[in-house]
Amino acid sequence: MPAVRRQPRRWRAHFAALAAAAGLLGLLVVLAPSALTELDEHAGAFFWRAFPAQTVERRVVVVDIDEASLAEIGPWPWPRERIAELVRGLGALGANLQVFDVVFSDARPGDDTLARALSGAPAVLAQILVLEGDAAPAAGRVQGALDAPPCGPPLPEARGHLGVAPGLAAAAGHITPRIAADGAVRGVPALICYRGRAYPTLALAALLRAAELPPALTLTPGAGLLDPDWRLGHAGLPGMYIPLDARGDWRVSYRVARSAFASVSAADVIKGRAPAQLIRGAWVLVGATAFGIADAVPTALGGAVSGVEVHAQLIAALLDGRSPYTPRGALGLQAVAAGAAIVLLLLLAGPRGRRAVVILPLAGVALAGLAFALQGALLLGSQIWLGGSLPAACALFAGLALAIAEHAATRRERDLVYRNLSSYLPAAAAAEIAYRAPLGVIDARREDIVALYADLRNFSAWCEKRPPEEAAAILHLFFGIFARIVEEEGGIVQEYAGDAVLAVWPGSAAPNVARALAAARRVVADVSAALPAPPEDLEPLAVGVGIEHGRVLVGSFGPAARRSYTALGEPITVAIRLQALTAELAEPVLLGPSAAGRLPAGVTHDLGSFLLEGLVEPRHIFGARPAGRLLDLAPRRRLEKNRLAI
């Protein structure tokens, strides 16, 4: 039953610990609202870096306006005629599609030459739709508007534009990124509304141009828990869609390693040195990486790279149909994962006691790692972006809180055990043996003590004639008075034995004997006054006390499975035998020679020499002169046959 009663208390402590963990997690969310999201982003980037796609990307080839190109062709910006040479060179090499991550917003000489080159090649130009800031630029002409979907949520609204020079007629897509709080580009708006029309991002415009599809997309909301917030598709491409979040953003997948993309210097294309087998049939993405002209942006993979890499990753993900997204039920799924972790931690906390203090934090760390591993598995296997930081934080905080609760409960139970042990053993002995494993050997030491042994005389007859409850009440009364007085006089209750009690005063100093004698006198007086009057057929109850001083062996004895803590030695035996003589000598308190010798003259009186039962040498026995009048309720009888005249 005690174990059953402890369980509800333990479970209440567990739930209180979980409530504290929830409060700590809530405080973290309030003080650092983006901390968990940033942790999820770093975890996702880690999995992309650690497990890149094991393919070499040749469908998309980057034509790089790099430092070597500027050194050979000339400084940027190049004349329009030079760009036209690049377009014609790519066409001659068999490029399937030319996608420019370069904005030509200003009218310049040579636009007609470039326009003629573009008219002979499938090409998509870049434009910028400004989403943020106070400025509202309006340079060039915005091109590539879609017939559908109409503007409205979740599509963002642009404030201005850097479009395409009026003389350049070609398909166009915006290259406007969505900049995160840390400056990284993790997504782009798939469509941006401007002046009532929707404009696709560069990768989408490239798909529409390459597939020669009508400029009309479908935008439908997700329905299931695992669906994205929005699906962007085309009627001409059934089964193919781009998942968008609630803001209309398309998350960039950085699954393809940077080294997997083939890159050719723009100068090599213009000068006819580029390998035709690399360009033929590929989508060519023209961008700049040269210092001073590259639109360097931080990415999830770390470090600043040219913006052309972002569009290369988007195009590769679009062609593979592996765009990551956060499902509509992400929060619920994270809550389920966190709940499962907490249930497992509660199961671990249940029956394991002290081990739980170590197991629970380790389990919390392991479950947190499992949460992030699950995030990585879903991202790499199913393109589902389900952050692991929330269940991981729940597991960590819950494991730590439950461990603290278990530690507190273990300390509380240990203290309770110690207090209970101290009620059966002397406090010093309880402190000595409570926190170490029992050994099956003698564990004892010699000490000088003053021993006081008190017995409740005639108690056996009382037990025979009276109900056991009444006898127990009398014994409880006797023990209570005895323990109180002994402790007040500086002694230690060593053990209870039936209706007798043994107390000791460690040390051989005379004051200890005086304290023991004072305690004996008080016990006799207080117990005699508190005991009930006996029935007519029973002799009255009385207290007899024996006191002796000497050296004893104190410690633990017996097998490891059942130990006994006691004191052994001649002073204990003498005190017990002296107590047995109190009735015959009509002396409530008797002292042995060693104890009496440490008291001032006149405190005791010599009763003669007696051979005590079980001993071979006779001893002088001393009675205590009463401080007041102490009544012994037993008849006064001397055992003259045991007295020896010396």
Buried (B, 14 or more C-beta within 10 A) or exposed (E): EEEEEBEEEBEEBBEEBBEBBBEBBEEBBEEEEEEBBBBBBEBBBBBBBEEBBEEEBEBBBBBBBBEBBBEEBEEBEBBBBBBBBBBBBBBBBBBBBBBBBBBBBEBBEBBEBBBEBBEEBBBBBBBBBBBEEEEEBEBBBBBBBBEEBEBEEBBBEBBBBBBBBBBBBBBBBBBBBBBBEEEBBBBBBBBBBBEEBBBBBBBBBBBBBBEEBEBBBEBEBBEEEBBBBBBBBBEEEEEEBBBBBEBBBBBBBBBBBBEBBBBBBBBBBBBEEBEEEBBEBBBBBBBBBBEEBBBBBBBBBEEEBBBBBBBBBBBBBBBBEBBBBBBBBBEEBBBEBBEBBBEBBBEBBEEBEBEBBEBBBEBBBBBBEBBBEBBBEBBBEEBBBBBBBBBBBBBBBBBBBBBBBBBBBBEBBEEEEBEEBBEEBBBEBBEBBBEEEBEEEEBBEEBBBBBBBBBBBBBEBBBEEBEEEEBEEBBEBBBEBBBBBBEEBBBBBBBBEEBBBBBBBBBBBBEBBBBBBBBBBBBBBBBBEEBEEBEEEBBBBBBBBBBBBBEBBBBBBBEEEEBEBBBEBBBBBBBBBBBBBBBBBBBBBBBBBBBBBBBEEEBBEEBBBBBBEEEEEBBBBBBBEBEEEBEBBBEEEBEEEBBEEE
